[in-house]
Amino acid sequence: MNIIEELKSLIAAPGNLISWHLNIPLLPRWIVFMPSDACNSKCRHCDIWQQKPTPNPLTPEEIEKTFKDPLFKNVEMVMLTGGEVTMRKDLPEVISAIHRALPKAAMQISTNALLPERILETTRTAIKEGIDFEVGISLDGIGKDHDDIRGVPGNFEKADYLIKELVILRKENPEILKIAAGIVLSDLTLGWLDKVRDYTKERNIMLVEAWYNESSFYKNIGKNEIQVKLRKAVKSQPTSLLQEKWLDLLKGKSIQFPCFAVSSYCVLKCNGDIVPCLNLWNDKVGNTREATPTEIWHSEKAKKIREKVKNCKGCLNGWGAGWSFKSSYYQILFFYLRHPKLLIKKIRGI
């Protein structure tokens, strides 16, 4: 199935690149949706929790109406993040609303695990409704080290409990449920990386080692220090296109690539604002309470913001970069040409 999807992307790439150069938007395939920007963590690397939450976020009814717009008919996956998604007491209703609008779309949800029962309730809802569902749990260390970074005593204990419960659910629903942990590589977390890798390996869950994304969204610009240790950590990762870009960045090389923000993907804020990505968080394309997604997508403002996106110097945001690579595909193709053994493994499903 992966190879079929790769071939589809390869075939679509030339047309996508022509559209990108001519500023002709594609129908989005991926959406990042933030049901809430409230957060109950007190992370040292992020200041979202210090900001006043947005009042009156989109209701489940508004969410369903938004995603039913024809613009989103090709959406393959909705990534739910925050803030902290579990700050929405109606989170199960939110994913049900999205599923009614986009019954074929997979969903990913990220959480700090401080409200594990709400995640478990939401996961059971997803399983019951047959949603292809993935839960990602923040894991910046083990035990007290994690708690110190996240700013809440007892956070690791809750994360560990949630992971154990999800592993049980995965055994019962292996075709539907996926589990991942995520660590943001920074001067705060590098010391615990090996322990986190061992923890996730023992529990047979995927680990995402994420780039430290500085953004006005996180209110964290200038908080991280790039160290020699970071280069060593990135080098120790499995070979991937994103890893190669990361190493290039650490060497001071350009990582610019065709970015498909506001073309094959976008971000939907909890108040209905559509924006390109985290780096262009303040570049509002439009609001779904004021216009339909289709009207917003084809507006003059959207056209101007796409031109701005073209001049982006590039980033290592896992979803933004990854979806852009899939949309243009040529960088993935060149990567496989450099690493034919990895292509063979992919073909064999290893």
N, C-alpha and C positions, 0 to 999 in steps of 0.2 A: 504493500500500500504506500509506503514511504517513497519508493521509486516512482510509482505512478504520479504521486504529487509533485515529485521533483521534475518529471518530464513535462507535466502540465505547466509548471512555473517556467521551465526553459522555453517552451513553445510560446508562452504569453509574453516573455520578456521583451522581445523587439518592439511589439506594439506598445507595451507599457513605457519603454524608454522614449519612444516617439511622442507619446502623450505627455510625458514628463517634460520634455524639451519644449513642446508647444503649449504648455500650461493647460492641457485638457485633462480634467480630473478623472480618475478611475472611480468605479464604485468601490467603496471600502470593503475590505475583507476582514479587517480586525478593528476592534473598538476597545479602548481603555475607558472604563466607566468607574467614577468615584461616587458611590452611593452616599458617602459622608466624608467631610474633611475634618470632623472631630477626632480626637485621639486621646486615649487613656494611658499611653506610654509617656515617658519623660526622657526620651533618648538624648544622649550627649551629642550625637552627630546630626540631629534634626530638631528644628524648633516649631514644627507644626502644632505640637501640643500647647504651645504658648499663644497661639492665635485664637481669636474668637471664631467659633464654628459658624458656618453659613446657616442662617435661619431658613426655614421652610424649604428643605431639599425636595427634589422631585418625588412625588408620590408614586406608589406602584402603578396606579392608573396612568399617570403621566409618562412613566417609564415605558409601559407597554405601548402607549400611543406613539411615543418617540421612535421606538425600535420597529414599529410596524410600518414606518414610512418606507416607500419604495427604494429610497436611497440605500437602505441597509439590507436589501434582499439577498445579497451575496455574502453577508457576514458569516465567517466560519468560526470565529471565536470572540467572546467577550471576556476581557480581563477585569475583574472587580478588585479595586484597591482603595486606598484612602490617603490620608487619615487612617482610621481603623474601621473596617467594614462592619464589625460587630457592634459599633455604636448605634447602628440601625436595629431597633428592636424588631422591626418587620423584615429582617433580612431574608427569611424563607419566602415571604411574599414577593420580595424584590426579584429573586431568581426565578420564581414561578412566572412573574410578569414578563421577564425577558424571554423565558422559554416559550411562552404562548406566542410571543411576537416572532421569535426566531427558533422554531422547534428543532432545526438541524444544527444549530450553533453549539459548540463546546463552550465551557466556562472555566475560568481559572479564578481563584479567590485567594488573596493574601491576608494574613492575620498575624497579630503579635501574640495571640493565644491567651490573652488575659481574660477572655470570656469563652472558655473552651466549649461549654455546653451549647452556646449559641451557634458555634461552628458545627458541632456535631448534629444539632437539630437541622441546620441548613443542609448539611451533607446528606442526611437521611432523606430530606425532601428531594434533593437532586437525584438520589438513587431511585426513589419511588417514581419520579417522573421520567427516568431514563436519560438524564442529562449526562453527557460526557464531561466529567467533573474532575478538577484538580485543586487540591488545597496546598498552599504554600505557607510555611510557618517560619517566621523570622528566628534565626538562631545565630547570634553574634558571639557566642561563647558557650561554655558548659558550666552549669551551677552558678555560683556567685559571680563569676566573670560576666556571664550573660546579664544577670540582674544589674550589675554595676553600670553596664553600657546602656541598658534599656531604662534605667532609673526607677524600677519598680521591684521591691523585694518579692521573692516568690514567683517571678515571671518564668524562670526556667522550669520550675516544678510543674507549672500549668502547661507549658509547651511540651514537656516530656509526657505528661498525662494525655494531652491531645494527640500526640503522635502515636502513642500506644493504642489508643482507642481507634484512631484512623486506620492503623495497620490491621486491626481486627475487622473493620468494615471492608478493607481492601481484599482480605482473604475471601470474604463472602461475595464481593462484587469486583473481581479483578478486571473485567472488561470495561467498567465504568469509572472507577475511582483511581486517581493517581495522587501520590503524595510527594511533596518536595520540601526541602528546607532551604533557606536563603541567608547567606552571610554577605554583608557589604565589606569589601576589603578596604581597610583604612588603617591609619596609625593606631586606632583604638582596638582593632580586631585581629591584626596579623599574628599576634602572639598566641591566639587560640585556634588558628586555622586548622592545624593538624588534629587537634582534639575534636573539632567539629566534623572534619572529614571522617575520622574514625567512628564517631557517633552515628553518622548517617549511613556509613557502610555497614555497620553492625545491624542496622534496622532495615536495610535494603530500601532506602529512600534516596531520591535524587538530591544532589546539592547544587544550588546555583550560587556561584561566587561572583557577586555583582560589583561592577564599577561604582565608585563613589560619585554619584551624580549631584553636582552642585547646581542648585536651582533656586529661583525666587520662591518656588513652590515650597521647598523644604526650609527656606530661610537659613541656609547653611553655607552660603558662599564664603570661601576663605577659611573654613574650619578644618580642612584636612591638609596634611603634609605628605607629599610624595616622597617615599623613602626608597633606598636601595633594596630593603626587605620586600617591598611590593613587587619589584621586578623579579625577584627570586620566587615569590609566591605565584606570580602569573606564569613564569616559565615552568613551574611544576604542574600546571593544569594540563589536562588532555589537549592535544593539538586541535584547534578549531579556528575558523575564520575570525571570530571575535577575539580570540586569544592573540592571533597574529596582529590584529589592529591595535590591541592593547599594548603589546610590546613595541610596536611602531610609535605609539603615542609617548611611551616612556623614554624612547630614544630621541624624541623631539621631531619626529617625522609627521607629515600631514596624514590625516586619516579621513579626509573629505571623500564623500561618496554621494551618489544621487539619493537624496532623502525623499521619501514618499509620504511625509506627513501632510495631512489634508488632501490626500489623494487615495492611497490604498489603506490608510488608517488615520485615526484621530483620537482625541481625548474628549470625553463628555464629562463635564464637571457636575457636581451634585445639584447645582442651581440651574442646570440646563445650558450653560455656556459650552460651546464647542471651541477647542483650542488645538493647535498642532501637536504639542508634546510638552514635556516638562521644561525643556530649555526655553521654549517660547510660550511659557505659561500665561503671560499677560497679553498675548496677541489673540484677543477674542475675535473669532470669525462670525459668531452670531449666537443667539439664544433660542432654544427650542420652545420656549414659552412665548416667544415673540414672532417666530417664523418657523416653517417646517424645515426639517433637515435638508430636504431637496432644495428648497429656496436658498438656504444658507450656503450649501455646497457650491451652487452655481452663481453666487453673488459676486459683484465686483470686488468686495472686500476679501473674499476667499481667494480670488485671483491674485490680488496684491500680496496676500500673505504667502501664497505658494511661491511667488517670486522671491520673497524674503527667505523662505525655506531653502531655495536653491543655493543661496549664498552661505548656508550654515557650514561651519568648519568641520562638522562631523562630531559624533559622540559615540559612547560605548554603552548607551542604554540598551539593555538586553532585548526589549521588545521593539523599540524604535529602529535600532540598527538591524536587528534580525528580520523584521518585516520589510525593511527597505532592501536588504540583500535579496530576499525572496522575490520582491517585485521586479528588480532589475536583473537579477540572477547571474549576470556575467562575473561578478566577484566570487560567487559560489563556484561557478564553472572553473575559473582560474585556480581557485583553491584546490579543487579536486585534481586538476592537471598537475599541480605541485605535489599533491599527496594521493597518488593513484591507489595506494593500499587502503586508504580510508574509504575511497569510493567502492572498492571491492567488498570491504566489510559491510558497507551500507547496503549494497546489492544483495549480499548474503543474509542481511538482517542481523548481523552480529552487533 
